[in-house]
Structures are given as C-alpha cells and as structure tokens.
Amino acid sequence: MPIVSKKGNELDITLAELESQIEHLSQAESDSVGLISARLTKERYHLLELAKTKPAFIGWKLSGVVVAGDKPEILSFNFDKEITKIVP
C-alpha cells in the first residue's frame, strides 16, 4: 500500500472516531473538534491530490557505466542526499 494511501486511511479512521465522539460534547468542545476534523479533512484531500500529481519512481537508466573486474549480476550504487549523483 503506498504511503499516501496508508496515511489517508489513517486520517479517515481518525475522522470517523472524532465524528462518533462529537455528539456528547458541549458546543465549545464540539466546535473545537469540528475545527480539528476540518483540518484533517483538508489534509486528506491534499494527500489525494499529491498522490495524483506526484510521479512514481520506477528507477534509473544509467549509461556510460563501466564495471571493473568481474561483472556481478547486481550492481549497487550510493547516491548523494539529493539523489543527483553517484558517490563512493
């Protein structure tokens, strides 16, 4: 399950819990919970939009890489923090 979907499901569960508990609260408490619920709903929609627009990483195609010595079946590379270049 993708992280965005998992987080969205967690928010859905939290929202359902809030809604089930709001009925017995005073008006001030109810309003406060309503604000929290609205914020969580906004975050949920943001995550859904992010999931639609964020491209999925499927890997890199490397060219010009020369393997010294025996050619292993699997090659491993270390990348810098920004994942822009191979580092030792």
Helices and strands as residue ranges (DSSP letters): H 3-21, G 22-24, H 27-53, E 78-79, E 86-87
